[in-house]
Structures are given as structure tokens and as C-alpha cells.
Amino acid sequence: MLHLNKLMKQIFHKIAAVSAKTWLYLFAVTAVICVISLRHNNQTMTRLRDQVYAADKNNGDINGALNNLRSYVFAHMNTSLSTGTNIKPPIQLKYTYQRLYDAAYNDLQTANQKIYNDGKNACPGIANGYDPARLACIENYAVNHGVQGANINIPAGLYEFDFVSPSWSPDLAGWTLLLSGVFFVAFLLKLAAASLKK
């Protein structure tokens, strides 16, 4: 404990030996670099997000673009793409959704047509004329064999994505944020030391 107090006094005296202007200048420089780095992080995230949208629109390598975006967001601060208080998730692949919906709709139509054809084959009666008994038989066949309506439900996890960035990251923005905090505290300690001498 005594050694810790001695160490703290040494640090305090070293901080006091440097002028307040120097600490303020170091704080200002690192704060400016931090802001520029945070902006760069956000701009890079926006560029990667646009690549995801382009891949979605062109039916390109969506997974590769999503992985690049996910890796970047998870490793850099100020890049969040999280729902938070938004109504919609930040990444919605509308073209992927449309392709999934169209495929499900086509599968549904194919299944329904097969059931209808099976019903026509299973029900006796006039094939090309109006036969109410045969129509009722085909309708019952379709109902009993699972004709499906137009209620297509695509899981949101296939076209909606949500990425959260860390509060602090070991990149240029993170380190300059940390240094600017240290320099600001040193500036405050210098001011405190100066006021104690008076």
C-alpha cells in the first residue's frame, strides 16, 4: 500500500511537470483524430452495407457481402446496424425476400395444380363438360388432400439482419478515444495541482 502511494505521488509529480497547455493540446489532437476515425469507421460500414444491397439486387454473393459487413461491424466502434428503437431492422434484403416469396409461391402453385390434377383423375364424370357432381368431387378432393391458400410466410431471418458494434474497439478510433480521455484527466490533474500550489 505504501509503495502504491509513492507510485501515485510520482505519477502526479510527472503530470504536474508538464504544462496544462501541453495536456490540452494532446487532448485536442487525439480527440480530433478519434472523431475522424469514428467517421471513417461509419463511412466504411456504409460502403459495405451498400455492397450488401448491390449483391442483393444483382443476386450476387450476398453471404460474402454480409460476412464482410458483419466482420467489420463487430470489430469497429460507431458502426452499429441494430434495430434499437427503429421499427424496421437496418438491413432488409428486399430482393432476396422477393425471390424467396416467388419461389414459395411457385411451389405452392405447383402443389395446388398437382392436387387439382389428381382430383380430376380420381373423380368420375364428364371430363370436358359441365358436371356439377364431378366439380363437387374435385373440390372435396382438393379440400381433403391439402389444397393450400396464398398465405406464404417467409422467415424474417432469411432477409433481415441486425449487427451491433462494440462500445470500444482496439482500432485507431478506440485507442485515440482512450488516449484523449487520459490526456483530459492529466489536464484536469494539472489544473488541480496548480490550484493546490496557490
C-alpha positions in Angstrom: 0.0 0.0 0.0 2.9 2.4 0.9 4.5 1.5 -2.5 1.3 2.3 -4.3 1.0 5.7 -2.6 4.6 6.5 -3.6 3.9 5.5 -7.2 0.8 7.7 -7.3 2.8 10.7 -6.0 5.5 10.1 -8.6 2.9 10.0 -11.4 1.2 13.1 -10.0 4.5 15.0 -10.0 5.3 13.9 -13.5 1.9 15.1 -14.7 2.4 18.3 -12.8 5.8 18.8 -14.5 4.1 19.0 -17.9 2.2 22.3 -18.7 -1.5 22.4 -18.8 -1.4 23.7 -22.4 0.6 20.6 -23.5 -2.0 18.3 -21.9 -4.8 20.3 -23.5 -3.1 20.2 -26.9 -2.6 16.4 -26.7 -6.2 16.0 -25.7 -7.4 18.1 -28.6 -5.2 16.3 -31.2 -6.2 12.9 -30.1 -9.9 13.9 -29.8 -9.8 15.2 -33.4 -8.1 12.0 -34.6 -10.7 10.0 -32.7 -13.6 11.9 -34.4 -12.1 11.5 -37.8 -11.5 7.7 -37.2 -15.1 7.2 -35.9 -16.3 8.9 -39.1 -14.1 6.7 -41.2 -15.5 3.6 -39.4 -19.0 4.7 -40.2 -18.3 5.5 -43.8 -16.6 2.1 -44.3 -19.7 0.4 -42.8 -22.0 2.4 -45.1 -19.9 1.3 -48.1 -20.0 -2.3 -47.0 -23.8 -2.1 -46.4 -24.2 -0.7 -49.9 -22.3 -3.7 -51.3 -24.7 -5.9 -49.5 -27.6 -4.1 -51.1 -26.0 -4.3 -54.5 -25.3 -8.0 -54.1 -29.0 -8.5 -53.1 -30.3 -6.5 -56.1 -28.0 -8.4 -58.6 -28.4 -11.8 -56.9 -24.7 -11.8 -56.3 -22.6 -13.1 -53.4 -24.9 -11.9 -50.6 -23.4 -14.2 -48.0 -19.9 -12.9 -48.8 -21.0 -9.3 -48.6 -22.9 -9.9 -45.4 -19.9 -11.6 -43.8 -17.6 -8.7 -44.8 -20.1 -6.3 -43.2 -20.6 -8.4 -40.1 -16.9 -8.8 -39.5 -16.3 -5.0 -39.9 -19.2 -4.0 -37.6 -18.3 -6.5 -34.9 -14.6 -5.2 -34.9 -15.2 -1.4 -35.1 -17.0 1.1 -33.0 -19.5 3.6 -34.4 -20.8 1.1 -37.0 -23.9 -0.3 -35.4 -26.7 -1.6 -37.6 -29.0 -2.6 -34.8 -32.8 -2.3 -34.5 -32.7 -0.4 -31.3 -35.7 1.8 -31.4 -36.2 1.6 -35.1 -39.4 0.0 -36.4 -37.6 -1.9 -39.2 -34.3 -3.8 -39.0 -31.5 -1.8 -40.5 -30.7 -4.5 -43.2 -33.6 -5.7 -45.2 -32.8 -7.6 -48.4 -36.0 -6.8 -50.3 -34.8 -8.6 -53.5 -33.9 -11.7 -51.5 -37.3 -11.6 -49.9 -39.0 -11.3 -53.3 -37.0 -14.2 -54.7 -37.9 -16.3 -51.7 -41.6 -15.3 -51.9 -41.7 -16.0 -55.7 -40.1 -19.5 -55.2 -42.6 -20.3 -52.4 -45.5 -19.0 -54.5 -44.4 -21.1 -57.4 -44.0 -24.2 -55.2 -47.5 -23.5 -53.8 -49.0 -23.2 -57.3 -47.3 -26.4 -58.5 -48.6 -28.3 -55.4 -52.1 -27.0 -55.9 -52.1 -27.8 -59.6 -50.9 -31.4 -58.8 -53.7 -31.8 -56.2 -56.3 -30.4 -58.7 -55.0 -32.8 -61.5 -55.1 -35.7 -59.1 -58.7 -34.8 -58.1 -59.7 -34.6 -61.8 -58.2 -38.1 -62.3 -59.9 -39.5 -59.2 -63.3 -38.2 -59.8 -65.5 -39.9 -62.4 -67.8 -37.9 -64.8 -67.7 -35.8 -67.9 -64.1 -34.6 -68.4 -64.7 -31.6 -70.8 -68.3 -30.7 -70.0 -70.2 -29.2 -67.1 -70.8 -31.8 -64.5 -71.8 -30.5 -61.1 -71.2 -33.8 -59.3 -67.7 -34.1 -60.7 -66.9 -30.4 -59.8 -68.0 -31.1 -56.2 -65.9 -34.3 -56.1 -62.8 -32.4 -57.3 -63.4 -29.6 -54.8 -63.8 -32.2 -51.9 -60.7 -34.0 -53.1 -58.7 -30.7 -53.0 -60.0 -29.8 -49.6 -59.3 -33.3 -48.2 -55.9 -33.5 -49.7 -54.5 -30.2 -48.5 -55.0 -27.5 -51.1 -53.1 -24.6 -49.8 -54.1 -20.9 -49.9 -51.9 -17.9 -50.7 -50.7 -17.5 -47.1 -46.9 -17.6 -47.7 -44.7 -16.9 -44.6 -41.0 -16.3 -45.2 -38.9 -16.4 -42.0 -37.5 -12.9 -41.3 -34.1 -14.4 -40.5 -33.6 -15.1 -44.2 -33.8 -11.4 -45.3 -33.5 -9.2 -42.2 -30.1 -8.6 -40.4 -29.1 -6.8 -37.3 -25.5 -6.1 -36.3 -24.2 -4.4 -33.1 -20.8 -2.8 -32.9 -18.7 -2.9 -29.7 -18.7 0.1 -27.4 -14.9 0.2 -27.6 -12.6 -1.5 -30.2 -8.8 -1.7 -30.4 -8.6 0.3 -33.7 -7.4 3.8 -34.3 -10.7 5.3 -33.1 -10.7 3.3 -29.9 -7.1 4.0 -29.0 -7.3 7.7 -29.6 -10.5 7.8 -27.6 -8.7 6.2 -24.7 -5.7 8.5 -25.1 -7.8 11.6 -25.3 -9.5 10.5 -22.0 -6.1 10.0 -20.4 -4.9 13.4 -21.6 -8.0 15.1 -20.4 -7.7 13.6 -17.0 -4.0 14.6 -16.9 -5.1 18.2 -17.9 -7.6 18.2 -15.0 -4.9 16.9 -12.6 -2.5 19.6 -13.7 -5.2 22.2 -13.1 -5.8 20.7 -9.6 -2.1 20.7 -8.9 -1.8 24.3 -9.9 -4.7 25.4 -7.7 -3.2 23.5 -4.8 0.1 25.4 -5.1 -1.7 28.7 -4.8 
